[in-house]
């Protein structure tokens, strides 16, 4: 077969594999195309992305560095290079790259947003404020930049100034979850009276449900076995809150949607959400009144080992979040292994110590639902038994 015919063949395979989201096949096909077209920069850059998606991050980075040697001022290459360094926890290098992008393209709002994120990792809050203010000169309605600016001011303990930007975010988007998380905390710390349209007193929206599965008495035991067989579990995944434990990489409710166990869990969650919305149907908060007509379910399993825990975090992409407990170690002491909800998260500075918190004890067969904006963490535990749960988000579908 001649080279042109081979290229045509592989391009057809590539088109189909991309359409079907077959990431491994796409990567392999791109690698074969590069053998046939070694100088094709477009194919090489696309391969960088699929190597990255398939967790071959170092190989992706090396290939991209080769591309940058040939074309050092390519903005798209530089943006992806900065993202790679972010994932590899090299924020100083990412800052250097974003500065270069800004010098080449001063109107690139993406870089102002992300350089602020890098400075957040580095704890340089003055730089967060500086680049956010520069970004607002380009786009004075950019909600992410307002969020970055509010966070930078808050970490400098300029709570009142930070809250003024939270209010600006609410004007632009009264259902912005990041602003609600930060705003709820600032209200409590400042002792001021402010009512958000989206949600007030989010801690009151936490509810427990008990799983009833009459069809299968061994439902939870079967789930433990099922989760144990899932192959794409990652130990302490990058940029996630799981410590000393495994977390599945992909969405259980899309990748495993045809499995009986996942179908069953999805039905349990849908039923619980329906009950949850009924419980609060008299609420005037948009959180309930404007619950999306069309949603998608994203979930992952978390298996915590001895001394495992999840650090403080929230789920800004979700509307309602939840956790279903599949296996809980016996004889835990005091608050070990409990889930703690709080208005405070991510090591935010504290003015007043009277922070609202709520503790819930995990039990096998229990399901918790709560607003995605609430900060929560798992308290470390000592046990040779695993603590296994399925966490999930109810996410609005974007039309």
N, C-alpha and C positions, 0 to 999 in steps of 0.2 A: 504493500500500500504506500503510495506516495505521500510526501509530507503534507501537501494541501488537503488530501483526503483524510489523513489522520487528524489534522487540525479541525476540519469540519465535523468529524465524528465526535471528537472530545468536546467541541463547543456545544453540540446537541446534548451530550450527556450532562455538561455543565448547566445548561439552561434548565433541564429537567430536575437535576439534583438541587439547584437553588430554589426552584419552585416548590419542591417537596420538603425543603428544609433538611436535607440530608447532608449535614455539615462535614462528616468524615469523607463521604464520596466527593463532595465539592472540593475539599482540600486536595485529595488524591488526583482529581481530574485537573486542577490548576497546576499541580506539580508536573503532570505529564505534558501539559501545554507549554510550560516554561522550558522543558527539554527541547520542544520543537521550535519555540520562539524565545530564545534566551535573552533577547534585547527588548522584549515587550514589557515596558514599565507598568502599563495598566494591569496586566495579568499578575505581575509581581506584587503590586500594591494590594490587589484583591486577595492574593494568597496571604499577605500579611494579616489581613482581617480574619480569614478563616483559620489560620494557625492560632491566632489570638483567641477566637471563639472556642477552639478545640483544646485550649489550655497549653498550647505549645508557645508560651509567651516569649521565652528566651530566643527561640528560633525566629519568631515573628519580629522581635526587636532587632536581631542581627540582620535579617533581610531588609528591614526598613532603614537601618543605618547604612547599608550598601546603597540603597536608593538615594539617601540624602547626600552621599558623597558625590553622586552625579548631579543631583538637583537640590542643593542645600537650602534654597529659599522657597521651596514648594510648600505653600501654606497647609495644604491637606496632609502632606507627609508630616509636617511639624506638629499639627494638631494631634495626629494619631500617636506620634512619638511621645508627646507630653502625656497622653492618656496611658501609654504603656508604662512610663515612669511613675505615674500616679499609682497604678495597680501594683507595681513592683516596690512600692513604698519608698520612692526616691523623690520626695516633694521639692527638694532644692534643685534638682535637675529639671523637674517639670516647670518650676518658676523661671529658670533660665530660658527654657524653650518658649514659654508664654511671653516673656519680655521681648524675645526676638520676633515673635509673631506680631506683637503690638507695634514694634518699630517698623515692620514691613507693611502692616495693615492696621493703622491706628483706629479704624472704625470697626474692627472685629470684636463684636460684643461677647462672643463665646470665650475669648481669651480673658476679658475682664472678669467674667463670672468665675472661670476656673482658676485664675491666678489667686483670687480671693480664697477659694477653697483650699489651695495649697498652703497659703499663709495661715489658714485656720489650723492645719495640721502642724505647722511650725510654731504656732502660738504667737504670731506677730499680728496683733489685732489693729495696730496703727496702719499697717500695710493693707489689711482687709478694707478698712475704712477709705484709705486713699484710692485704691483701685476701684472700689464700688462707686465712690463719688465721681471718678473719671468716667466710669461706665454710664452713669446716669446722665452725663452731658451728651452722650450719644443716643441713649434711649431712656427717657425719663418716665417710662411706664413699664419698665422691666421688673417684674415681680421678684425674680430670682435675685437680682441685684439689691433690691430693697430688703429682701430676706438676709442676704449676706451683710448688708450695712447694719441692719438691726442687731444681728448676732455679734458683729464686731464691736458695736457700742456696748452691748450687754456684757460681753466678756471683759470690757474695760470698766465695768460697773457703772456705766452711764445709763442707768435703767430708764429714766424719764425720756431721754433722747431716743433710746431704742424703742420705747413704746409709741412715740410719735410716728416712727416709720412703720410699726405694726398697724397703726390706724390707717396710714396711707395705703398699705397693702390691702386692708379690708375694703377700702373704697374701690380699689381696682378689682379685687376678687374676694367677695365676702365668704367664699367657701375654701379659702386657701388654708390647708392643714398645717403647714409649717408656721404660719403666722399665728394660728390658733394655739399651737403647742407653746410657742414662745410667749404669746400674749397672755395666756392663762397663768403662766408662771410669773410674768411681770406684774400682773394685777395683784396676785397674792403677795408678792414681795413688797410692792409699793403701797399696798393697802388701799387701792383706789377702787371706785365703783365704775365698772364698764361692762356693758352687755354686748356680746358678740351675736350677730344674727345666726351664725352657723351652729354654735354650740356653747352653752354655759354650764358650768359645773360638770365637766365631762366625767369626773370620777363617779357620778351618780348613774352613769350609763353602763356600768359593768354588771353583767349578769351571768349566773351559773346555770347550766342545764345538765341533766343526767341522760346519758345515752341509753335508750331502750331498744334492744334488738331482739325481738321475739323469735325471729327466724333462725338465729344461730347463737346458742348459748356460749359457744367458744369463739365468738366474734373477736374479742380483744386478743386472745391467744393466737388466733389466725393472723391478726394484723401484725403482731410482734414477729411472727415467722416471715410474713410478707415483707416487712420493712428490712428484716435481716438479709433478705435475698436481693434487695435493690443494690445494683452495682455502682451507681454514680454518687456514692456518698463521699464527701470531702472532709478531711480532718481540719478543724479550725479554719474554715474557708476565709480567703482574703476579704477584708472590708466588711465582715459580718460580725455579729455579736457573740457567736458561739465559741466558747473556750473549753478545752479539754473534752471535745466531743465531735461527733460527725453530723454533717448536714447535707441533705440531698441537694444536688446542683440545679436540677431543672424543675419545672412546674409539674407536680404529680398529677394535676387535674387536666393536663393536656397530653403530656408524654405517656401517661399510664391510664388514660381515660377509659380504655376498653376492659381494664381489669375489674373483676367483680368487687374486689376490696375497695378500690378507688370510687367506683360507682356508688357503693354503699355509703362511704364516708360523705361523698358529695350530697347525697340525698339527706343524710342526717344534718349536715350543715345548712342546707336550704330550708329544711323544716325548722331548725333552731332559729335561723334568721327571721323567718316568718313569724314565729312566736315572739321573738325579740321586738320586732316592729309593732306587734299588737300590744305588747306590754306598755310601750311608750307612745301609743297612737294619739294621746292628748297633748303631747309636747308641741310647742310652737317653734322649737329650734329647727333650723333648716336641715340639720343632721337627720331628723326624722321626717319632717314635712316634705323635703325635697330628695328623699332617698331615690337614687337613679332607677329608671324603668328598666334599663339594660345594664347588666353587670357581668363580670367574668370572675372566676374563682382561681386564685393562685395559691398553691400550697407546697409545703416541703416538710420532711421529717427531720427531727432533731433527736439525736441519741447522745445524751450526756453521760460521761464516765465518772469514776470516782474523782471528787473535787471539781467536777464540771459546773459551769454556770453560763448564763448569758448576761453580758454587760448591758447597762442602761441604753435603751434605744426606743424608737417608735417606727411607724410604717407610713411615711408621708404619701405613698402612692395609693394607699387603701382608703376605704370609707369606713367599713367595719372590719376589725381584725379579730382573730380568735385562736384558740389552742384547744386541742383534744388530747387528753392524757390516755396513753395506751398502756404504759407500764410505769409504775412508781415504786422505788425502793422501799422496803419495809423498815420499820424501826428508825426512822429519821428523828433526830433530836431537835428540839426547839423549833426554829424557823427554817431548818435546812430544806432545800429543794423547793421552797415556796416561791410563788410569783408575787412580786411587789410592784404595784402601780403607784405612780407619783406624778406630781406636777413638775418635779425637778428631774432633769436628765442631762446626759453628756457632760458631766462635771461642770455645769454652769455655776458661776459665782453666786454666793448666798449672802443676802443682807439680813434677812430674818430666818431664824432656824425653824419656825413653825410651818414646815412644809407638809402639805397634805399627802398622805400615803394610805394605801390599802393593801393588806396581805391576804392571799387566798392559798389554801392548801390543795395541792394537786391530789386527785384521787382517780384511780383507774375507772374509765367510763364517764368522766366528767368533761364537759365542754364549757369553755368560757368565751363570751363575746364582749367586745369593748370597742370604743371609738379608736380608730387607727392613730389619732393624734396623741394619745396618752403615752407617756414614757413608761417603760416597764423593764424589769430585770428579773433574773432567777438567782436566788440565794444559793451559794455553793453548798454542796452536801458531801458527806463521807459515807460511802457504801461501795461494796463490790458489785452491786446490782446496777444495771443501767436505768436511767430515767428516760423514757421514750415518749415523744409527743409528736403530733402533727400540727404545725402552725399554718395559718392561712390568712389571706386578705380577700375581702370582697371589693373589687375594683370597678369603678364606673367604666363602661365601654365608651370609647371615643368614636363618634360617628364620622 
